[in-house]
Amino acid sequence: MEISSDGGKVSQLRDNDTDLEPLAGVVYPRILRAYLLGSVDWDQLLHMQRRLIYEVTGTPGSSAVLICEHPPSITIGREGSRDHIRYEASYLERKGWPVRWHARGGGVMLHLPGQLACYPIVVLSQFGWTPAQYVHLLENIAVDLLRSYGLSAAPDHRCPGVVVGERRIAHVGVAIRNGVTCFGIVINVDPDLQPFYRVRCDGADKPMTSLQRETCGRFRISGVRQRLLEILQQYLKVDRLSIFHALPDLLPRIRSYVTIDRR
């Protein structure tokens, strides 16, 4: 049994509430569970996404987001090709950089420390969004984040993502399964940009940039992560937010929630 503290009123939520069916005419509060994590490998990520897709599908009004980093690795989406990776397989093996194919939109993405990955798990029908609208929303979230640091960021007209000038700074690659989203945005905060010269991310043969390069500032990933979460909350119009700093399997049964008054 979970206890939710909501404006001084206490309600009880059963553990099997993930089996609830939406009731016609009922307006459910929008609940967001945010997992603010450190470095997460791909097997952990895929497991977490599958679990959260199951949970939000069965809980009306519920969404989740994973915000994390990844160890050095390369992923290839539906529009990507091994030819976009100019490193030899032997070099990647020596570096310990795995190459993985994922059924998501977008092309090749190089994942390095200093990037911030944001993976919302939302039921599109709860918001009335089409897949194309959702992709544009993710671009706008990244644009708003970067503009909050003074950058002239804009959606990339060539493929989903965000640019500052002619340099890409954020990638968008989404998968939608039974109307529920996974994967999402990868934003360059302060990664080593040199390896990008030999990886054509999303097929673009142009140099990359980062928040640090464009501002000459120093950033804590945790601070950028918090600002990103605040912007995401605004787009999702969240009523209740719960924040976790551990993998779902390690979470305690009793959780406290924060009620957000949007008035």
C-alpha positions as CSV (number, residue, x, y, z in Angstrom):
1,M,0.0,0.0,0.0
2,E,1.3,3.4,-0.9
3,I,0.4,6.6,0.9
4,S,0.0,9.9,-1.0
5,S,0.2,13.2,0.8
6,D,-1.9,15.7,-1.3
7,G,-2.6,19.1,0.2
8,G,-3.1,17.6,3.7
9,K,-5.5,15.0,2.5
10,V,-4.3,11.4,2.6
11,S,-5.4,8.9,0.1
12,Q,-4.5,5.2,-0.2
13,L,-3.3,3.7,-3.4
14,R,-3.3,-0.1,-3.9
15,D,-0.3,-1.7,-5.4
16,N,-2.5,-3.3,-8.1
17,D,-3.8,0.1,-9.3
18,T,-1.8,-0.5,-12.5
19,D,-4.7,-2.7,-13.5
20,L,-7.2,0.2,-13.4
21,E,-9.2,1.0,-16.6
22,P,-9.9,4.6,-17.4
23,L,-13.5,5.6,-16.6
24,A,-15.5,7.6,-19.2
25,G,-16.0,11.2,-18.1
26,V,-13.5,11.0,-15.3
27,V,-10.6,13.6,-15.2
28,Y,-7.5,12.0,-13.7
29,P,-4.7,14.0,-12.1
30,R,-1.6,14.1,-14.2
31,I,1.1,12.2,-12.3
32,L,4.7,12.2,-13.4
33,R,7.3,9.9,-11.9
34,A,10.8,11.3,-12.6
35,Y,13.9,9.0,-12.3
36,L,16.9,11.2,-12.0
37,L,19.8,8.8,-12.4
38,G,23.5,8.8,-13.0
39,S,25.1,6.6,-15.7
40,V,22.8,3.9,-17.0
41,D,23.8,1.1,-19.4
42,W,21.6,0.0,-22.2
43,D,20.4,-3.2,-20.7
44,Q,19.2,-1.4,-17.6
45,L,17.6,1.3,-19.7
46,L,15.7,-1.1,-21.9
47,H,14.5,-3.0,-18.8
48,M,13.4,0.2,-17.1
49,Q,11.5,1.4,-20.2
50,R,9.6,-1.8,-20.6
51,R,8.6,-1.8,-17.0
52,L,7.5,1.8,-17.0
53,I,5.6,1.4,-20.3
54,Y,3.6,-1.4,-18.6
55,E,2.9,0.8,-15.5
56,V,1.8,4.0,-17.2
57,T,-0.4,2.0,-19.6
58,G,-2.4,0.6,-16.7
59,T,-2.5,3.8,-14.6
60,P,-4.8,6.5,-16.0
61,G,-3.1,10.0,-16.0
62,S,0.3,8.5,-15.3
63,S,3.6,9.4,-17.1
64,A,7.2,8.7,-16.3
65,V,10.6,10.1,-17.4
66,L,14.1,8.7,-17.1
67,I,16.8,11.4,-17.1
68,C,20.3,9.9,-17.1
69,E,23.7,9.6,-18.7
70,H,25.2,6.7,-20.6
71,P,28.6,5.1,-20.7
72,P,30.5,5.5,-24.1
73,S,28.5,3.7,-26.7
74,I,26.9,4.0,-30.2
75,T,23.3,3.3,-31.0
76,I,21.8,3.1,-34.5
77,G,18.1,3.9,-35.2
78,R,15.9,3.1,-38.1
79,E,17.4,5.8,-40.3
80,G,21.0,4.9,-39.4
81,S,23.7,2.8,-41.0
82,R,27.0,1.2,-39.9
83,D,28.5,3.3,-42.7
84,H,27.9,6.4,-40.6
85,I,30.5,5.1,-38.1
86,R,34.0,5.7,-39.4
87,Y,35.7,3.9,-36.6
88,E,37.0,0.4,-37.3
89,A,35.4,-2.4,-35.4
90,S,38.7,-3.2,-33.8
91,Y,39.1,0.4,-32.5
92,L,35.6,0.3,-31.0
93,E,36.4,-3.0,-29.3
94,R,39.6,-1.7,-27.8
95,K,37.8,1.4,-26.5
96,G,35.0,-0.7,-25.1
97,W,32.3,1.1,-27.1
98,P,29.5,-1.2,-27.9
99,V,27.4,-0.6,-31.1
100,R,23.7,-1.4,-30.6
101,W,20.7,-1.3,-33.0
102,H,17.4,0.0,-31.6
103,A,14.0,0.2,-33.1
104,R,13.7,4.0,-32.7
105,G,13.5,7.0,-35.0
106,G,16.6,8.8,-36.0
107,G,20.0,7.6,-37.1
108,V,23.3,7.0,-35.4
109,M,23.9,8.6,-32.0
110,L,27.2,8.7,-30.2
111,H,26.7,8.6,-26.4
112,L,29.4,10.0,-24.2
113,P,29.8,11.3,-20.6
114,G,28.7,14.9,-20.4
115,Q,25.5,14.3,-22.3
116,L,22.0,14.3,-20.8
117,A,19.5,11.8,-22.0
118,C,15.8,12.4,-21.3
119,Y,13.3,9.5,-22.0
120,P,9.6,10.4,-21.4
121,I,7.2,7.5,-21.1
122,V,3.8,9.0,-21.9
123,V,0.5,7.7,-23.4
124,L,-0.1,9.9,-26.4
125,S,-3.9,9.6,-26.3
126,Q,-3.9,11.2,-22.8
127,F,-2.6,14.4,-24.3
128,G,-4.2,14.2,-27.7
129,W,-0.8,14.2,-29.5
130,T,0.1,12.6,-32.8
131,P,3.6,11.1,-33.1
132,A,4.7,14.0,-35.2
133,Q,3.4,16.5,-32.6
134,Y,5.2,14.7,-29.9
135,V,8.5,14.8,-31.8
136,H,8.1,18.6,-32.2
137,L,7.3,18.9,-28.5
138,L,10.6,17.2,-27.6
139,E,12.4,19.6,-29.9
140,N,10.7,22.5,-28.3
141,I,11.7,21.2,-24.8
142,A,15.3,21.1,-25.8
143,V,15.1,24.5,-27.5
144,D,13.5,26.0,-24.3
145,L,16.3,24.5,-22.2
146,L,19.1,25.8,-24.3
147,R,17.5,29.2,-24.7
148,S,17.3,29.5,-20.9
149,Y,21.1,29.5,-21.0
150,G,21.1,32.2,-23.6
151,L,21.6,30.1,-26.8
152,S,19.9,30.9,-30.1
153,A,18.7,27.3,-30.5
154,A,16.2,26.1,-33.1
155,P,14.7,22.8,-34.4
156,D,16.8,21.2,-37.1
157,H,14.9,21.3,-40.4
158,R,17.0,18.3,-41.8
159,C,16.0,15.7,-39.2
160,P,14.6,15.7,-35.7
161,G,16.9,17.5,-33.3
162,V,18.1,20.9,-32.4
163,V,20.9,23.1,-33.8
164,V,22.8,26.2,-32.7
165,G,23.7,27.9,-35.9
166,E,24.7,25.0,-38.2
167,R,25.9,22.7,-35.4
168,R,23.7,20.0,-33.9
169,I,23.5,20.1,-30.1
170,A,20.6,17.8,-29.4
171,H,19.2,14.6,-31.0
172,V,15.6,13.3,-31.0
173,G,15.0,9.6,-31.5
174,V,11.6,8.2,-30.4
175,A,9.9,4.8,-30.4
176,I,6.1,4.4,-29.9
177,R,4.7,1.1,-28.8
178,N,0.9,0.7,-28.6
179,G,0.6,4.5,-28.2
180,V,3.2,4.8,-25.5
181,T,6.5,6.6,-26.1
182,C,10.0,5.6,-25.2
183,F,13.6,6.8,-25.9
184,G,13.6,10.6,-26.5
185,I,16.2,13.4,-26.4
186,V,20.0,13.5,-26.0
187,I,21.5,16.9,-25.3
188,N,25.2,17.8,-25.4
189,V,26.1,19.5,-22.2
190,D,29.8,19.1,-22.0
191,P,31.0,15.9,-23.8
192,D,34.3,15.5,-25.6
193,L,33.4,16.7,-29.1
194,Q,36.4,15.2,-30.9
195,P,34.9,11.7,-31.4
196,F,32.0,13.1,-33.2
197,Y,34.2,13.9,-36.2
198,R,34.2,10.2,-37.0
199,V,30.6,9.4,-36.2
200,R,27.9,11.0,-38.5
201,C,25.2,11.4,-36.0
202,D,21.8,11.2,-37.7
203,G,23.6,11.1,-41.0
204,A,24.8,14.7,-40.7
205,D,28.4,15.3,-41.8
206,K,28.7,18.5,-39.8
207,P,30.5,19.3,-36.6
208,M,28.7,19.0,-33.3
209,T,28.5,21.5,-30.5
210,S,27.6,21.6,-26.8
211,L,26.3,23.9,-24.1
212,Q,29.8,24.3,-22.7
213,R,31.3,25.2,-26.1
214,E,28.6,27.8,-27.0
215,T,28.7,29.6,-23.6
216,C,32.3,28.9,-22.4
217,G,30.7,28.2,-19.1
218,R,31.0,25.2,-16.7
219,F,27.9,23.2,-15.9
220,R,26.9,20.6,-13.4
221,I,24.9,17.9,-15.1
222,S,22.6,17.8,-12.0
223,G,21.7,21.5,-12.5
224,V,20.9,21.1,-16.2
225,R,18.9,18.0,-15.4
226,Q,16.8,19.9,-12.8
227,R,16.1,22.7,-15.3
228,L,15.2,20.1,-17.9
229,L,12.7,18.4,-15.6
230,E,11.1,21.8,-14.7
231,I,10.5,22.5,-18.4
232,L,9.1,19.0,-19.0
233,Q,6.7,19.5,-16.2
234,Q,5.3,22.6,-17.8
235,Y,4.7,20.8,-21.1
236,L,3.0,17.8,-19.4
237,K,1.0,20.1,-17.1
238,V,1.8,17.9,-14.2
239,D,-0.4,17.9,-11.1
240,R,1.7,15.6,-9.0
241,L,5.4,14.9,-9.2
242,S,7.4,12.2,-7.5
243,I,11.2,12.1,-7.8
244,F,13.4,9.0,-7.5
245,H,17.2,8.7,-7.5
246,A,17.4,4.9,-7.8
247,L,16.4,2.2,-10.2
248,P,12.7,1.2,-9.9
249,D,13.5,-2.2,-8.5
250,L,15.3,-0.6,-5.6
251,L,12.5,1.9,-4.7
252,P,10.8,1.7,-1.3
253,R,7.2,0.9,-1.1
254,I,6.2,4.1,0.6
255,R,6.7,7.2,-1.5
256,S,5.9,10.9,-0.9
257,Y,4.5,13.0,-3.6
258,V,4.7,16.8,-4.4
259,T,1.4,18.5,-5.4
260,I,1.9,21.3,-7.9
261,D,-0.7,24.1,-8.0
262,R,-0.9,25.4,-11.6
263,R,-3.2,28.2,-10.7
